[in-house]
Amino acid sequence: MQSRFVPLALVSALLFAGCRADTDIPISEGKIPAEENFRLQVIADDLFLPWGVTWLPDSTAIITEKRGTLRYLRNGRLSEAVDFPVAVTSGGSGGITRGQGGLMDVVASPGFAEDGWLYFTFSSGDQNANRTEVARAQWTGSGLADFEVIWRNPVDKKSGQHFGSRILFLPDGTFLVSIGDGGNPPVSLYGDDIRKQAQNVETAFGKVLRLNPDGSIPADNPTFEGKALPGLWSYGHRNIQGLDRDPETGEIWANEHGASRGDELNLLKPGLNYGWPAATFSRNYGLQTAISDHVSLPGKEDAKLVWMDTQAPSGLVVYRGEEFPAWQGAVLSGGLRSQEIRVIHSAQSKTDLKESSISIDQRVRDVRVGPDGGLYVLTDSTEGQLLRIVPRNF
């Protein structure tokens, strides 16, 4: 079956009896064209569940490993594991490979050459009380110093699910960070499914926050009704794993996991509600019942693309490199379950939007453009790799 983009009214009639909406949402389902003009080059391997990668001005790559270690790649040589300054947890039982938490994203400060800061997200706690935290530390050349936590989710949750969390610096020096909705039923908070907290502006679950480099709250953040959480920037998200800003247009793109099916590509803007779980194509695991009677609601932003074949989205980048002219300006969205990168062209246009697939044949955890303009991929396994995607004739 070819990829299709069909009117929302038709999809809702087929999937959710009684659903009402007045807009069209592009739906992707079935086989899509495969990209062929590339090959994969191994840059580093033997990485233990790598999660994020960033580059320093001297081209050193810093890679996080979920278990709570760092690796650095300098002049083609991969270091031994460097311990993170504090303990991390998966949030689940059975060790760091079982839950979804651990040491997650890493991003170098935009002013790294002057300030030397690296920024991290990680999870702490145990199966019964855990949380997402944001920290920064000074890079010494072979390790970390002056470590400090600059933001911590003020409300603990149970289970090892849905921590987020990508970091994205903005041109004004502030940064965005995504926080997951906390988990699937029967995980609960305040007597109800925790995922409903994505619609509660008083908590961090299912949100994107905007913070200053020291963790303080920017004075020009959007305002929300009620006792909104300080730092709130957008809400109604499930579990954003990919986040990037187009350097040419300034658009901020994010992908996020659905439950069973219904993964989304969203164009993020401050102050907006992206619907989860009040409006979603997603279904509950197991029985495949609808999570909501609505796929769209007034006052809630529709996705720019919904994947009804589960992608399990991961890292995302807006491609502005030179090696693949055909991908110029496209959103490249990684997939853990799909083991590929989706190339989404004209994502803002319902009529011109199209997709193709870069097959990696491994779980994709992160997708980045390096300082050399190359397109890089981290694969998610206990023998993970840093790969570079290069033209076939490169």
PyMOL commands that set and color helices and strands:
alter all, ss='L'
color gray80, all
select helices_A, chain A and resi 8-15+112-115+194-199+325-327
alter helices_A, ss='H'
color red, helices_A
select strands_A, chain A and resi 27-28+39-47+50-55+61-65+69-74+77-78+82-83+103-108+117-126+129-139+144-152+167-169+175-179+188-189+192-193+207-211+232-235+240-245+252-256+263-268+305-307+313-318+331-335+340-345+354-359+364-369+375-379+384-390
alter strands_A, ss='S'
color yellow, strands_A
deselect
rebuild
show_as cartoon
